[in-house]
Amino acid sequence: MKRSQSEKILTDLKRKMVFLSGPRQVGKSWLAMELAKNFSKPLYLNWDNGQDKEIVLRQAWPSDSDLVIFDEIHKMPSWKNYLKGVYDTKRNETAILVTGSARLETFRQSGDSLAGRYFRHRLLPFSPAETKEAGEAASLSHFLERGGFPEPFLAKDETDAGRWRKFYLDGLIREDILNFENIRELKAMNLLVNLLRNRVASPLSYTSLSEDIGVSPNTIKRFIEILEALYIVFRVYPHHRSIARSIAQQPKLYFFDTALVEDPGARLENHVALSILKELYIREDADGLGRELRYLRTKEGKETDFLISVEDSPRLAVEVKTGERAISPNLKYFCTRYGMDGLQLVGDLRLEYDENGIHVRQAQRWLEAIRAYKNF
């Protein structure tokens, strides 16, 4: 299935390095190989492969390679300095694609700066818009049962999808987390992941989680930061004009694999959150405008599920319902307060309608057509 960012990545490769990051098994290597078909002498080098590692360390690839793909090179000590040297001394005809299963921007703190030398693209699981665009549209129930990772999404039955999910989660905890940071409390991390599956879409309490697991709140926060850096979960913070005050407040948490979520209502909200986040990433990576997925909450307890902002300017408030047709009073309140459009996405909805700038839409249908929405 053709991925949405393919053409833009090919365009960017003509100008700078491209960093392609995303969750494990989301299709980065497959996409890299598909992009390589557009070059005459591409070369793929994986840091986890012993022979490839030697080639990387000695810079011993053919001088006439017109595309060099470095996979998982962020595991290499001083990888940024290495890439800077490669980029600054390469032939103009050689394109460089860097892929990795961690947020490559997480490693900006160490080593020399690569500023101005790369474009970033983030590859996330399949979304309704992407499958529709590729002529492979799937139902809402399929997305909720399988999630958007290619292998379970395309599996012939739920049994195969379930087997993939078990090995995927075990591999993330036992391999990727150990590679990312030397954590001895793998049992605690495993327990945390299982607890988080039941706390999706609710404000997180690090203190409550620490009491359940038996480690400090700071350890819980650090564990979640690692899960986030490895594209296992993502946090959505309340909107506030002060970034510091926003981060200090309780975030909500969602999984990149929607099918891991236990509660049906939370699973639908997770599906919507991930689909919108993916679209925001695609647009931001293409035009450079900062986009955020937040949520809204007042001191009095009024809350709406999501807020989409562009350069910190509120653009669209979103409420998610499984089957409620009447517009949420809180959604009306926030749309009036911020003077913006509102959107209520309903899982099971027969009749769509508009009322005073608020659009009530069937969730899957709107997510399939999200590309046409120009307000953010």
Summary of the structure (lengths in Angstrom):
residues: 376
radius of gyration: 21.3
end to end distance: 26.2
largest distance: 64.4
contacts: 1174
relative contact order: 0.10
helix: 45%
strand: 20%
